Amino acid sequence: MPRGEETIEATMTSGSLDGSVAPANVDLDPLTGLPSRTAILAELDRRLLAAETGIAVLHLDLDEFKDINDGYGHKVGDGVLLEVAERIQRTLRREDAVGRFGGDEFLVLSTSGAGDDALALSNRIVEAVAHPVRFGTVQVTPRASAGLAISLDGQLSTDQLVANADLALQEAKRSTLDVALANVSVRRRMQARLTIERDLSTAMRERHITFHYQPIRRLATGRFLGAEALLRWEHKEFGPLSPPVVLERIEATNRTEEFTAWAWDTIAEQWAHVRRISPELADSRVTINSSARQLMLPSLVDIAQQSLTRHSLPAEAIAIEITESDELSERAEVTISALHNAGFQLLIDDFGVGYNALEYISRLPIGALKLDRSLVRSVAENPNALVIVEGIIGIGQRLDMVILAEGIETEEEARIFKELGATHGQGYHLGKPMPLERMVKLERSGHHWRPSWLRKPSE
């Protein structure tokens, strides 16, 4: 049956489920009547000792269960746990077992000689959980993620199997999978994440995390207007780490505020140096990316203003990029307005590829639109893309916004977007990301991009 097709009326009772009576010596969870964490782990010990075939462990966790408790109260939350426990039990075979592992987590044991059988059972359990359940006038749809670990040879201990299932669960939560299967690659990825998390503070403190800067230019003249600060981390063990990987680990470990303060201070210090030593760059602006999570920080405006004060920068020296595909909370929108009032220019990044484009520019104090590189690449070949870009630029011009084309890789693209009305450009053809010192040296030496329409015939 497809998810969400059936709504089940639930009552909020507790105790043993399905009328079953557990042996007197089994420690039971008082809410669901299932074996407790201690009891289900003891059962796993027993099965591993007696196993003549494979043992599978499924670690299941309800997604966003805290939102159910916070939104509807613990009575509904308890009812959801009871209903989920019953659904799992109804899905299991006679030889399987389930226990409440703690909070909104369950541990399922399956004695199966084939991994495919265990994976099929796991998927059935996750599907069974995901039907709406009604408590009076309240209806909620529980969802679950699960990690599956299998011991086919009986060589893994209880602790190893449970740890592997937990690693796979974390992988499932980070991906689009309902059920992730523990294997060597899963363990390696998780170990890599833990290593990156461990090294984060040292990397910031010792400047192993750095910023490269990609020039932003006026398309009509090639004049340097500023640059976007792009995070770089050459990890000693894993080599170059992409910015999304680094930011993901920062947010996963609740270091968003620490990193944001460090990043703002570092970029402000470096850009103040650029403006101070280079009179020709004294009115340039650096662009800093801010994620939806960063925009929710109550301290972000203070962090930004303190960075300006510490390094004697005016607010107009920094622009803030907001990704158009990000979902912004009310808290984030309040912060955006406060940043605007403090004098920062705000840009919408990746404009034209998400669903929030027109909504954002209609209600937020946006000063610039950064056209997504996919539009830039396709506009020369796709008439539909050209019409879309013309429309976006027209809207931006009527709203007195700066239009920046991102991802320009050829002279032809630069020419097309200049003629369409984009005033600013960024991309490999106009300048690659590079260390600050190199960028400044190139700009001061005059060895930078000049548009063909300004070059002499001999050039």
C-alpha positions as CSV (number, residue, x, y, z in Angstrom):
1,M,0.0,0.0,0.0
2,P,1.4,3.4,-0.9
3,R,2.5,5.7,1.9
4,G,-0.2,7.9,3.3
5,E,-3.1,6.0,1.8
6,E,-4.5,4.8,5.1
7,T,-5.3,6.9,8.2
8,I,-5.4,4.9,11.4
9,E,-7.4,6.0,14.5
10,A,-5.2,5.5,17.5
11,T,-5.8,5.4,21.2
12,M,-3.3,6.4,23.8
13,T,-2.8,3.3,25.9
14,S,0.3,1.7,27.2
15,G,1.6,-1.7,28.3
16,S,1.9,-4.9,26.4
17,L,1.0,-4.9,22.8
18,D,-1.2,-7.2,20.8
19,G,-2.3,-8.8,24.1
20,S,1.0,-10.6,24.4
21,V,2.6,-11.3,27.7
22,A,6.3,-11.1,28.0
23,P,8.3,-13.5,30.2
24,A,8.5,-12.3,33.8
25,N,12.3,-12.0,33.7
26,V,12.3,-9.6,30.6
27,D,12.8,-5.9,31.3
28,L,10.0,-4.1,29.5
29,D,9.7,-0.5,28.3
30,P,6.8,1.0,30.4
31,L,5.3,2.9,27.5
32,T,5.2,0.5,24.7
33,G,5.5,-2.8,26.5
34,L,8.4,-3.8,24.2
35,P,11.6,-5.2,25.5
36,S,13.8,-2.4,26.9
37,R,17.2,-1.4,25.5
38,T,18.9,-3.7,28.0
39,A,16.5,-6.6,27.2
40,I,16.8,-6.3,23.4
41,L,20.6,-6.2,23.6
42,A,20.6,-9.3,25.8
43,E,18.5,-11.0,23.2
44,L,21.0,-10.0,20.5
45,D,23.8,-11.5,22.7
46,R,21.8,-14.7,23.0
47,R,21.1,-14.9,19.3
48,L,24.8,-14.3,18.3
49,L,25.9,-17.1,20.6
50,A,23.4,-19.5,19.2
51,A,23.5,-18.4,15.6
52,E,23.8,-20.9,12.8
53,T,22.8,-18.3,10.2
54,G,23.1,-14.6,9.7
55,I,21.9,-12.0,12.2
56,A,20.6,-8.6,11.0
57,V,20.2,-5.6,13.2
58,L,17.9,-2.7,12.2
59,H,18.3,0.6,14.1
60,L,15.2,2.7,13.4
61,D,14.7,6.3,14.4
62,L,11.7,8.6,13.8
63,D,12.4,11.7,11.8
64,E,11.6,15.0,13.4
65,F,9.8,13.4,16.3
66,K,10.7,16.4,18.5
67,D,8.5,18.5,16.3
68,I,5.6,16.3,17.1
69,N,6.2,16.5,20.8
70,D,6.7,20.3,20.6
71,G,3.8,20.9,18.3
72,Y,1.1,18.6,19.8
73,G,2.4,17.7,23.2
74,H,3.8,14.6,24.8
75,K,0.5,12.8,25.0
76,V,0.3,12.7,21.2
77,G,4.0,11.9,21.0
78,D,3.5,8.9,23.3
79,G,0.6,7.9,21.2
80,V,2.8,8.0,18.0
81,L,5.4,5.8,19.7
82,L,2.8,3.3,20.7
83,E,1.3,3.2,17.2
84,V,4.8,2.8,15.6
85,A,5.6,0.0,18.0
86,E,2.4,-1.8,17.0
87,R,3.1,-1.3,13.3
88,I,6.6,-2.7,13.6
89,Q,5.3,-5.7,15.5
90,R,2.6,-6.4,12.9
91,T,5.3,-6.4,10.2
92,L,7.7,-8.8,11.9
93,R,7.9,-12.5,11.3
94,R,7.6,-14.9,14.2
95,E,11.4,-15.3,14.4
96,D,12.1,-11.6,14.5
97,A,12.2,-9.3,17.6
98,V,11.9,-5.6,18.4
99,G,12.7,-3.5,21.4
100,R,12.5,0.1,22.3
101,F,16.1,1.3,22.1
102,G,15.4,4.7,23.7
103,G,13.4,7.9,23.0
104,D,12.0,7.5,19.5
105,E,14.4,4.7,18.5
106,F,13.7,1.0,18.0
107,L,16.0,-2.0,17.5
108,V,14.8,-4.9,15.3
109,L,16.6,-8.3,15.3
110,S,16.2,-10.6,12.4
111,T,17.6,-14.1,12.1
112,S,18.2,-14.4,8.4
113,G,20.8,-16.0,6.2
114,A,20.3,-13.6,3.3
115,G,21.0,-9.9,3.4
116,D,18.4,-9.3,0.7
117,D,15.7,-10.7,3.0
118,A,16.7,-8.4,5.9
119,L,16.8,-5.4,3.6
120,A,13.3,-6.2,2.3
121,L,12.0,-6.6,5.8
122,S,13.6,-3.3,6.8
123,N,11.9,-1.5,3.9
124,R,8.5,-3.0,4.8
125,I,8.9,-1.8,8.4
126,V,9.8,1.8,7.3
127,E,6.8,1.8,4.9
128,A,4.5,0.4,7.6
129,V,5.5,3.3,9.9
130,A,4.7,6.0,7.4
131,H,0.9,6.1,7.4
132,P,-1.1,8.9,8.9
133,V,-2.4,8.3,12.4
134,R,-5.2,10.4,14.0
135,F,-5.6,11.3,17.7
136,G,-9.0,12.9,17.9
137,T,-8.7,16.0,15.7
138,V,-4.9,15.7,15.4
139,Q,-3.4,13.8,12.5
140,V,0.3,13.2,12.1
141,T,2.3,11.1,9.7
142,P,5.4,9.5,11.4
143,R,8.4,8.9,9.2
144,A,11.4,6.8,9.9
145,S,15.0,6.4,8.8
146,A,16.8,3.1,9.5
147,G,20.3,1.6,9.4
148,L,20.8,-2.1,8.8
149,A,23.9,-4.1,9.8
150,I,24.3,-7.8,9.0
151,S,26.6,-10.4,10.4
152,L,26.6,-13.4,8.0
153,D,29.5,-15.3,9.7
154,G,28.8,-14.7,13.4
155,Q,32.1,-12.9,13.8
156,L,30.7,-9.5,14.9
157,S,29.9,-8.8,18.5
158,T,26.8,-7.1,19.8
159,D,28.6,-3.8,20.2
160,Q,30.0,-4.0,16.7
161,L,26.7,-4.8,15.1
162,V,24.8,-2.1,16.9
163,A,27.6,0.4,16.1
164,N,27.5,-0.5,12.4
165,A,23.7,-0.2,12.4
166,D,24.0,3.3,14.0
167,L,26.5,4.4,11.4
168,A,24.2,3.2,8.6
169,L,21.3,5.1,10.3
170,Q,23.3,8.3,10.2
171,E,24.0,7.7,6.6
172,A,20.3,7.2,5.9
173,K,19.4,10.5,7.6
174,R,22.0,12.3,5.5
175,S,20.8,10.8,2.2
176,T,17.5,10.2,0.4
177,L,17.5,6.6,1.5
178,D,14.9,5.2,3.9
179,V,17.2,2.4,4.8
180,A,21.0,2.4,4.6
181,L,23.0,-0.8,4.7
182,A,26.2,-0.7,6.8
183,N,29.3,-1.7,4.8
184,V,32.9,-0.7,4.6
185,S,32.3,2.4,2.5
186,V,29.6,3.6,5.0
187,R,32.0,3.1,7.9
188,R,34.8,5.0,6.0
189,R,32.5,7.9,5.2
190,M,31.4,8.1,8.8
191,Q,34.9,7.9,10.1
192,A,36.0,10.6,7.7
193,R,33.2,12.9,9.0
194,L,34.2,12.3,12.6
195,T,37.8,13.1,11.7
196,I,36.8,16.3,9.9
197,E,34.6,17.3,12.9
198,R,37.5,16.6,15.3
199,D,39.9,18.8,13.2
200,L,37.5,21.8,12.7
201,S,38.5,24.0,15.6
202,T,42.2,23.5,15.0
203,A,41.8,24.2,11.3
204,M,40.1,27.6,12.1
205,R,42.6,28.5,14.8
206,E,45.7,27.7,12.7
207,R,44.2,29.0,9.4
208,H,44.2,25.6,7.6
209,I,40.8,26.7,6.5
210,T,41.3,29.7,4.2
211,F,39.5,31.8,1.7
212,H,40.1,32.2,-2.0
213,Y,38.7,35.2,-3.8
214,Q,37.0,35.2,-7.2
215,P,36.8,38.6,-9.0
216,I,33.5,40.3,-9.8
217,R,33.8,42.7,-12.7
218,R,31.8,45.3,-14.6
219,L,31.0,43.7,-17.9
220,A,31.1,46.9,-20.0
221,T,34.7,47.7,-19.0
222,G,36.3,44.8,-17.1
223,R,36.8,47.0,-14.1
224,F,37.3,45.1,-10.8
225,L,34.4,45.7,-8.4
226,G,35.1,43.2,-5.7
227,A,35.3,39.5,-5.1
228,E,33.4,36.6,-3.6
229,A,35.1,34.9,-0.6
230,L,35.1,31.1,-1.2
231,L,36.0,28.7,1.6
232,R,39.0,26.3,1.0
233,W,40.3,23.6,3.3
234,E,43.2,21.3,2.2
235,H,42.8,18.6,4.8
236,K,46.1,16.8,5.7
237,E,44.4,13.4,5.4
238,F,41.6,13.8,2.8
239,G,43.0,16.6,0.6
240,P,40.7,19.4,-0.7
241,L,37.3,19.4,1.0
242,S,34.4,21.1,-0.8
243,P,32.7,24.0,1.0
244,P,29.3,22.0,1.3
245,V,31.1,19.2,3.1
246,V,32.8,21.6,5.5
247,L,29.7,23.6,6.2
248,E,27.7,20.4,6.7
249,R,30.1,19.2,9.4
250,I,30.1,22.7,11.0
251,E,26.3,22.7,11.2
252,A,26.0,19.1,12.3
253,T,28.3,19.8,15.3
254,N,26.5,23.0,16.3
255,R,29.5,25.2,15.5
256,T,27.7,27.5,13.2
257,E,28.0,30.5,15.4
258,E,31.7,29.8,16.1
259,F,32.5,29.4,12.5
260,T,30.5,32.4,11.4
261,A,32.3,34.7,13.8
262,W,35.6,33.4,12.7
263,A,34.8,33.6,9.0
264,W,33.5,37.2,9.2
265,D,36.5,38.3,11.2
266,T,38.9,36.6,8.8
267,I,37.3,38.0,5.7
268,A,36.9,41.5,7.1
269,E,40.5,41.6,8.2
270,Q,41.7,40.5,4.8
271,W,39.5,42.9,2.9
272,A,40.5,45.8,5.0
273,H,44.1,45.0,4.1
274,V,43.2,45.0,0.4
275,R,41.5,48.4,0.6
276,R,44.3,49.9,2.7
277,I,47.3,48.8,0.5
278,S,45.6,49.3,-2.9
279,P,44.1,52.7,-3.6
280,E,42.7,51.5,-6.9
281,L,40.7,48.8,-4.9
282,A,39.7,51.1,-2.1
283,D,36.1,51.2,-3.0
284,S,35.8,47.4,-3.8
285,R,33.4,45.1,-2.0
286,V,33.8,41.5,-0.8
287,T,30.8,39.1,-0.9
288,I,30.2,36.7,2.0
289,N,27.9,33.6,1.7
290,S,25.4,33.1,4.4
291,S,23.4,29.9,4.8
292,A,19.9,29.7,6.1
293,R,21.2,28.3,9.4
294,Q,23.6,31.3,9.7
295,L,20.8,33.7,9.0
296,M,18.9,32.3,12.0
297,L,21.7,33.2,14.4
298,P,20.4,35.9,16.8
299,S,24.0,37.1,17.0
300,L,24.7,37.4,13.3
301,V,24.1,41.2,13.1
302,D,26.4,41.8,16.1
303,I,29.0,39.5,14.6
304,A,28.9,41.4,11.3
305,Q,29.1,44.9,13.0
306,Q,31.8,43.9,15.4
307,S,33.9,42.6,12.5
308,L,33.5,46.0,10.7
309,T,34.4,47.9,13.8
310,R,37.4,45.8,14.6
311,H,38.9,46.2,11.1
312,S,37.7,49.8,10.3
313,L,35.5,48.7,7.4
314,P,32.3,50.5,6.3
315,A,29.2,48.3,5.8
316,E,29.2,49.0,2.1
317,A,32.5,47.1,1.8
318,I,30.6,43.8,2.4
319,A,27.8,42.2,0.5
320,I,25.9,39.1,1.8
321,E,24.8,36.3,-0.5
322,I,21.6,34.4,0.3
323,T,21.0,31.2,-1.7
324,E,17.7,31.4,-3.5
325,S,16.9,27.7,-3.0
326,D,17.2,27.9,0.8
327,E,14.0,28.0,2.9
328,L,14.1,31.1,5.1
329,S,12.4,31.1,8.5
330,E,10.8,34.2,10.0
331,R,13.8,34.5,12.2
332,A,16.1,34.6,9.1
333,E,14.0,37.3,7.5
334,V,14.2,39.4,10.6
335,T,18.0,39.1,10.4
336,I,18.0,40.0,6.7
337,S,16.1,43.2,7.4
338,A,18.4,44.1,10.2
339,L,21.5,43.5,8.0
340,H,20.0,45.7,5.4
341,N,19.3,48.4,7.9
342,A,22.9,48.1,9.1
343,G,24.1,49.1,5.5
344,F,25.0,45.7,4.0
345,Q,24.0,45.0,0.4
346,L,22.1,41.7,0.0
347,L,22.3,39.4,-3.0
348,I,20.2,36.5,-4.0
349,D,22.5,33.7,-5.2
350,D,21.6,31.0,-7.7
351,F,18.7,33.2,-8.8
352,G,16.3,31.5,-11.3
353,V,16.7,27.8,-10.4
354,G,14.5,27.5,-7.2
355,Y,10.9,28.2,-6.4
356,N,11.4,31.2,-4.1
357,A,12.7,33.7,-6.6
358,L,9.9,36.2,-7.0
359,E,8.6,35.7,-3.5
360,Y,12.0,36.7,-2.0
361,I,12.5,39.8,-4.1
362,S,8.9,40.9,-3.4
363,R,9.3,40.9,0.3
364,L,13.0,41.1,1.2
365,P,15.3,44.1,0.9
366,I,17.4,42.6,-1.9
367,G,19.9,44.8,-3.8
368,A,21.3,42.4,-6.4
369,L,20.4,39.3,-8.3
370,K,23.0,36.7,-9.1
371,L,21.9,34.7,-12.1
372,D,22.6,31.0,-11.8
373,R,25.3,29.6,-13.9
374,S,23.0,27.1,-15.5
375,L,21.1,30.0,-17.1
376,V,24.3,31.6,-18.2
377,R,25.4,28.4,-19.9
378,S,22.2,27.7,-21.7
379,V,21.2,31.2,-22.8
380,A,23.3,31.2,-26.0
381,E,21.7,28.0,-27.3
382,N,18.2,27.8,-25.8
383,P,15.6,30.4,-26.9
384,N,13.5,29.6,-23.8
385,A,16.4,30.3,-21.5
386,L,17.0,33.6,-23.3
387,V,13.4,34.7,-22.7
388,I,13.6,33.7,-19.0
389,V,16.8,35.7,-18.6
390,E,15.4,38.7,-20.4
391,G,12.4,38.6,-18.0
392,I,14.6,38.3,-14.9
393,I,16.9,41.1,-15.9
394,G,13.9,43.3,-16.8
395,I,12.3,42.7,-13.4
396,G,15.6,43.4,-11.7
397,Q,16.1,46.7,-13.6
398,R,12.6,47.9,-12.7
399,L,13.3,47.2,-9.1
400,D,16.7,49.1,-9.4
401,M,18.7,45.9,-8.6
402,V,22.2,45.1,-9.7
403,I,22.2,42.1,-12.1
404,L,25.2,39.8,-11.9
405,A,25.8,36.9,-14.3
406,E,27.6,34.0,-12.6
407,G,29.6,31.3,-14.3
408,I,30.8,33.3,-17.4
409,E,33.3,31.0,-19.1
410,T,33.6,32.6,-22.6
411,E,33.9,36.0,-24.2
412,E,30.7,35.3,-26.1
413,E,28.8,34.8,-22.8
414,A,30.2,38.0,-21.4
415,R,29.1,39.9,-24.5
416,I,25.6,38.4,-24.5
417,F,24.9,39.3,-20.9
418,K,26.3,42.8,-21.3
419,E,23.9,43.3,-24.2
420,L,21.0,41.8,-22.2
421,G,21.5,44.4,-19.4
422,A,23.6,42.5,-16.8
423,T,26.0,45.0,-15.4
424,H,28.2,42.6,-13.3
425,G,29.9,39.3,-14.1
426,Q,31.8,36.5,-12.4
427,G,33.3,33.3,-13.8
428,Y,36.5,31.6,-14.9
429,H,36.7,33.8,-18.0
430,L,36.7,36.9,-15.9
431,G,39.0,35.5,-13.1
432,K,39.4,32.2,-11.3
433,P,39.3,31.9,-7.5
434,M,42.7,32.5,-6.1
435,P,44.6,33.4,-2.9
436,L,44.1,37.0,-1.8
437,E,47.7,38.1,-2.4
438,R,47.7,36.7,-6.0
439,M,44.5,38.4,-6.8
440,V,45.7,41.8,-5.5
441,K,48.9,41.5,-7.4
442,L,47.1,40.7,-10.7
443,E,44.7,43.6,-10.3
444,R,47.4,46.1,-9.4
445,S,49.6,44.9,-12.3
446,G,46.8,45.3,-14.9
447,H,47.1,41.7,-16.0
448,H,43.5,40.9,-15.8
449,W,40.5,40.5,-18.1
450,R,39.6,43.3,-20.5
451,P,36.5,42.9,-22.8
452,S,37.2,42.5,-26.5
453,W,35.1,45.5,-27.3
454,L,37.7,47.7,-25.5
455,R,40.8,46.2,-27.0
456,K,42.8,47.7,-29.8
457,P,43.0,45.8,-33.1
458,S,46.7,45.0,-32.4
459,E,45.7,43.3,-29.2
